[in-house]
């Protein structure tokens, strides 16, 4: 069995998840290759020789990222290719359910075999920063879901469901956010008193939207995906990201998943009394643990 994992990543959460998935499938004897989508390079991939394809992406405002969709729409997927989707976000609201609707539509047009989809939990890189203890718990849930994915996909157990109309409607109307980055980038700036000229923002921007002007200052074009890679990974928190910054939605400082995994958490962070934003995790945790028990009896 040979599998290709094709994914788009913003602040590298999906890359991290893809590496975990690769290791999990290899544990089952699957030969796995990975391909990280270049936002500026929409090349047709060669799928010959692969028995299985995984498509991965982070959810942006109830949708798949625009460049991920652009890449998928340009592909010619082989008829009958066994395909599954793995997506991730910081919230598991059902409004995210239909984020793959255009991906599934393309796969079906190519008559690829799409029967599985999985929603993993990864911490926000925008809005607000997640606490390490909660991330530790989320990653442990993701480990269980990786087991479920490997079992269901390799054993041919379908799980994909028809998206509800209301969720498809939300996905359709929130697509307007695709132009938000281009507009918002008119208001980006870098605080000169904090910038150390490390060029991380310039070198890592997926669309080459950031550049250094002749006077040495950092400037912005207007081809922004609002992935937050520049702000999130700035070592001195020098980046200011327009109206998102004004609303207090700027998050700085990458998560150290390796260190977070070593934490000892004495009691559950998410429980039956959890309310507010994280209440949606109760249902998600229950599904993952319940499905894992059904498949593995643990």
C-alpha positions as CSV (number, residue, x, y, z in Angstrom):
1,X,0.0,0.0,0.0
2,X,1.4,3.4,-1.0
3,X,-0.1,6.7,0.1
4,X,0.5,10.3,-0.9
5,X,-0.4,13.1,1.6
6,X,-1.0,16.4,-0.1
7,X,-1.5,19.4,2.2
8,X,-1.5,23.1,2.6
9,X,-0.2,24.7,5.8
10,X,-0.3,28.3,7.2
11,X,1.5,28.4,10.5
12,X,2.7,24.8,10.2
13,X,-0.1,23.1,12.3
14,X,-1.1,21.0,9.2
15,X,2.5,20.2,8.5
16,X,2.8,18.9,12.1
17,X,-0.4,16.9,11.8
18,X,0.7,15.5,8.4
19,X,4.0,14.2,10.0
20,X,2.0,12.5,12.7
21,X,-0.3,10.9,10.2
22,X,2.6,9.8,8.1
23,X,4.2,8.1,11.1
24,X,0.8,6.5,12.1
25,X,0.2,5.0,8.6
26,X,3.8,3.8,8.4
27,X,3.2,2.0,11.6
28,X,0.6,0.0,9.7
29,X,3.1,-0.9,6.9
30,X,2.0,1.8,4.5
31,X,4.6,3.6,2.4
32,X,3.9,7.3,2.7
33,X,5.1,10.3,0.6
34,X,4.2,13.9,1.4
35,X,3.7,17.0,-0.7
36,X,3.4,20.5,0.8
37,X,1.4,22.8,-1.6
38,X,3.3,25.9,-2.7
39,X,0.8,28.8,-2.7
40,X,2.5,30.1,-5.9
41,X,3.1,26.8,-7.7
42,X,-0.1,25.1,-9.0
43,X,1.6,22.1,-10.6
44,X,-0.2,18.9,-11.6
45,X,0.9,16.0,-9.5
46,X,1.6,12.5,-10.7
47,X,-0.7,10.2,-8.8
48,X,0.3,7.0,-10.6
49,X,1.7,4.4,-8.3
50,X,-0.3,5.5,-5.3
51,X,-3.1,3.4,-3.9
52,X,-4.4,6.2,-1.6
53,X,-4.4,10.0,-1.3
54,X,-4.9,12.1,1.7
55,X,-5.8,15.8,1.3
56,X,-5.0,18.1,4.4
57,X,-5.7,21.7,5.2
58,X,-6.4,24.2,8.0
59,X,-9.9,25.6,8.2
60,X,-10.1,29.3,7.5
61,X,-13.4,30.9,8.4
62,X,-15.5,27.7,7.8
63,X,-13.7,27.2,4.5
64,X,-10.7,25.5,3.0
65,X,-7.9,28.0,2.2
66,X,-8.3,29.7,-1.2
67,X,-4.9,28.5,-2.5
68,X,-5.6,25.0,-1.3
69,X,-8.9,25.1,-3.3
70,X,-7.1,26.6,-6.3
71,X,-4.6,23.7,-6.3
72,X,-7.3,21.1,-5.9
73,X,-9.4,22.5,-8.7
74,X,-6.4,22.3,-11.1
75,X,-5.7,18.7,-10.3
76,X,-6.8,15.7,-12.5
77,X,-7.4,13.0,-9.9
78,X,-7.3,9.4,-11.2
79,X,-10.7,7.7,-11.4
80,X,-11.2,5.4,-8.5
81,X,-8.3,6.7,-6.4
82,X,-9.1,6.1,-2.7
83,X,-9.0,9.5,-1.1
84,X,-9.6,10.9,2.4
85,X,-9.6,14.4,3.8
86,X,-8.0,15.5,7.1
87,X,-8.7,19.1,8.2
88,X,-8.0,21.0,11.4
89,X,-9.1,24.0,13.3
90,X,-9.2,25.6,16.7
91,X,-12.9,25.0,17.1
92,X,-15.1,22.1,16.2
93,X,-18.4,23.9,15.6
94,X,-20.6,22.1,13.1
95,X,-20.4,25.3,11.0
96,X,-17.0,23.9,9.9
97,X,-18.6,20.6,8.6
98,X,-19.0,21.7,5.0
99,X,-15.6,23.3,4.7
100,X,-14.6,20.5,2.3
101,X,-17.7,20.8,0.1
102,X,-15.8,22.1,-3.0
103,X,-13.0,19.6,-2.5
104,X,-15.5,16.7,-2.4
105,X,-17.3,18.1,-5.4
106,X,-14.0,18.2,-7.4
107,X,-13.1,14.6,-6.4
108,X,-16.5,13.3,-7.3
109,X,-16.3,15.0,-10.7
110,X,-13.0,13.1,-11.3
111,X,-14.8,10.0,-10.0
112,X,-12.2,9.5,-7.3
113,X,-13.3,7.3,-4.4
114,X,-13.9,9.8,-1.4
115,X,-15.5,8.1,1.6
116,X,-13.6,9.5,4.7
117,X,-13.1,12.9,6.3
118,X,-11.6,13.8,9.7
119,X,-11.6,17.0,11.7
120,X,-8.6,17.3,14.0
121,X,-8.2,19.9,16.8
122,X,-5.2,22.2,16.6
123,X,-4.7,25.5,18.6
124,X,-5.5,28.9,17.2
125,X,-2.9,31.1,15.5
126,X,-5.3,34.0,15.5
127,X,-8.0,35.4,17.9
128,X,-6.3,34.2,21.1
129,X,-3.6,31.9,22.3
130,X,-4.4,28.5,23.7
131,X,-3.1,27.3,27.1
132,X,-0.4,24.6,27.0
133,X,-2.5,22.2,29.3
134,X,-5.4,22.4,26.9
135,X,-3.2,21.8,23.9
136,X,-1.7,18.8,25.6
137,X,-5.2,17.3,25.9
138,X,-6.1,18.2,22.3
139,X,-3.0,16.5,21.0
140,X,-3.9,13.4,22.9
141,X,-7.4,13.5,21.3
142,X,-5.7,13.9,18.0
143,X,-3.6,10.7,18.6
144,X,-6.8,8.8,19.2
145,X,-8.4,10.2,16.0
146,X,-5.3,9.2,14.1
147,X,-5.9,5.6,15.2
148,X,-9.5,5.9,14.1
149,X,-8.4,7.3,10.7
150,X,-5.8,4.6,10.1
151,X,-8.3,1.8,11.0
152,X,-11.2,3.1,9.0
153,X,-9.3,4.2,5.9
154,X,-7.2,1.1,5.7
155,X,-10.1,-1.3,6.4
156,X,-12.5,0.5,4.0
157,X,-14.9,1.8,6.6
158,X,-16.6,4.9,5.2
159,X,-17.5,7.8,7.5
160,X,-18.2,10.8,5.3
161,X,-21.7,12.3,5.7
162,X,-23.8,14.5,3.5
163,X,-23.3,18.2,4.5
164,X,-26.4,19.9,5.9
165,X,-27.8,22.7,3.9
166,X,-27.3,25.3,6.7
167,X,-23.6,24.4,6.9
168,X,-23.2,24.6,3.1
169,X,-24.8,28.0,3.2
170,X,-22.5,29.3,5.9
171,X,-19.5,28.0,3.9
172,X,-20.8,29.8,0.8
173,X,-21.4,33.2,2.3
174,X,-18.3,33.3,4.4
175,X,-16.2,32.8,1.3
176,X,-16.2,36.6,1.2
177,X,-13.3,36.4,3.7
178,X,-11.0,35.3,0.8
179,X,-10.5,38.9,-0.2
180,X,-10.0,40.0,3.4
181,X,-6.2,39.5,3.4
182,X,-5.7,41.6,0.3
183,X,-7.7,44.5,1.8
184,X,-6.3,44.1,5.3
185,X,-2.7,44.2,4.0
186,X,-3.1,47.9,3.2
187,X,-3.0,48.4,7.0
188,X,-0.1,46.1,7.9
189,X,3.0,47.6,9.4
190,X,6.1,46.6,11.3
191,X,7.2,48.3,14.5
192,X,10.7,49.6,13.8
193,X,11.6,49.7,17.5
194,X,10.9,45.9,17.8
195,X,12.1,44.6,14.4
196,X,15.5,43.0,14.4
197,X,15.7,42.5,10.6
198,X,15.8,38.7,10.8
199,X,13.8,38.5,7.6
200,X,11.7,35.6,8.8
201,X,8.5,37.3,7.7
202,X,10.0,38.0,4.2
203,X,11.5,34.5,3.7
204,X,8.5,32.5,5.1
205,X,5.6,34.4,3.5
206,X,3.8,31.8,1.2
207,X,2.8,34.4,-1.4
208,X,6.0,36.5,-1.2
209,X,3.7,39.3,-0.1
210,X,6.4,40.9,2.2
211,X,9.4,42.6,0.9
212,X,12.1,45.1,1.9
213,X,11.9,48.5,0.3
214,X,15.0,50.5,-0.9
215,X,15.0,52.5,2.3
216,X,15.4,49.3,4.3
217,X,11.8,49.2,5.7
218,X,9.6,46.2,5.5
219,X,6.6,46.7,3.1
220,X,3.6,44.6,1.9
221,X,2.1,43.8,-1.4
222,X,-1.6,42.9,-1.5
223,X,-1.6,39.2,-2.1
224,X,-2.2,38.1,1.5
225,X,-3.8,34.8,2.5
226,X,-4.1,36.0,6.2
227,X,-2.4,32.7,7.3
228,X,-0.8,34.7,10.1
229,X,2.6,33.0,9.6
230,X,4.4,36.4,9.7
231,X,2.8,37.6,12.9
232,X,2.7,34.2,14.6
233,X,6.3,33.5,14.1
234,X,7.8,36.9,14.6
235,X,10.6,36.5,17.3
236,X,10.0,40.0,18.7
237,X,6.3,40.5,18.1
238,X,7.0,43.4,15.7
239,X,4.2,42.7,13.2
240,X,1.0,44.6,13.2
241,X,-1.8,43.1,11.1
242,X,-4.3,45.8,10.4
243,X,-7.9,45.5,11.6
244,X,-7.1,42.1,13.2
245,X,-4.6,43.8,15.4
246,X,-7.1,46.5,16.3
247,X,-9.6,43.8,17.4
248,X,-7.0,42.1,19.6
249,X,-6.8,39.1,17.4
250,X,-3.0,39.0,17.0
251,X,-1.3,35.9,18.4
252,X,2.5,35.8,18.6
253,X,4.8,33.0,19.5
254,X,4.7,29.5,18.0
255,X,3.5,26.6,20.1
256,X,6.2,24.1,21.2
257,X,4.3,20.9,20.6
258,X,7.3,18.7,21.6
259,X,7.5,20.4,25.0
260,X,3.8,20.6,25.5
261,X,3.5,16.8,25.0
262,X,5.7,16.2,28.0
263,X,3.4,18.1,30.4
264,X,1.6,16.2,33.1
265,X,-2.1,17.2,33.3
266,X,-3.7,16.0,36.5
267,X,-7.3,16.5,35.6
268,X,-9.3,16.9,32.4
269,X,-9.4,20.4,31.0
270,X,-12.6,19.8,29.0
271,X,-15.4,18.2,31.0
272,X,-19.2,18.1,31.1
273,X,-19.4,21.5,32.8
274,X,-17.3,23.3,30.2
275,X,-19.1,26.2,28.7
276,X,-18.5,29.2,26.4
277,X,-16.2,28.8,23.4
278,X,-14.8,25.4,24.4
279,X,-18.2,23.8,24.9
280,X,-18.1,22.4,21.4
281,X,-15.1,20.2,22.4
282,X,-17.4,18.1,24.7
283,X,-19.1,16.5,21.7
284,X,-15.9,16.2,19.8
285,X,-14.1,14.5,22.6
286,X,-17.0,12.2,23.2
287,X,-17.1,11.1,19.6
288,X,-13.4,10.5,19.3
289,X,-13.2,8.5,22.6
290,X,-16.4,6.6,21.7
291,X,-15.4,5.7,18.2
292,X,-11.9,4.7,19.4
293,X,-13.5,2.3,21.9
294,X,-15.8,0.9,19.3
295,X,-12.9,0.1,17.0
296,X,-10.3,-1.0,19.5
297,X,-12.2,-1.8,22.7
298,X,-10.0,0.5,24.8
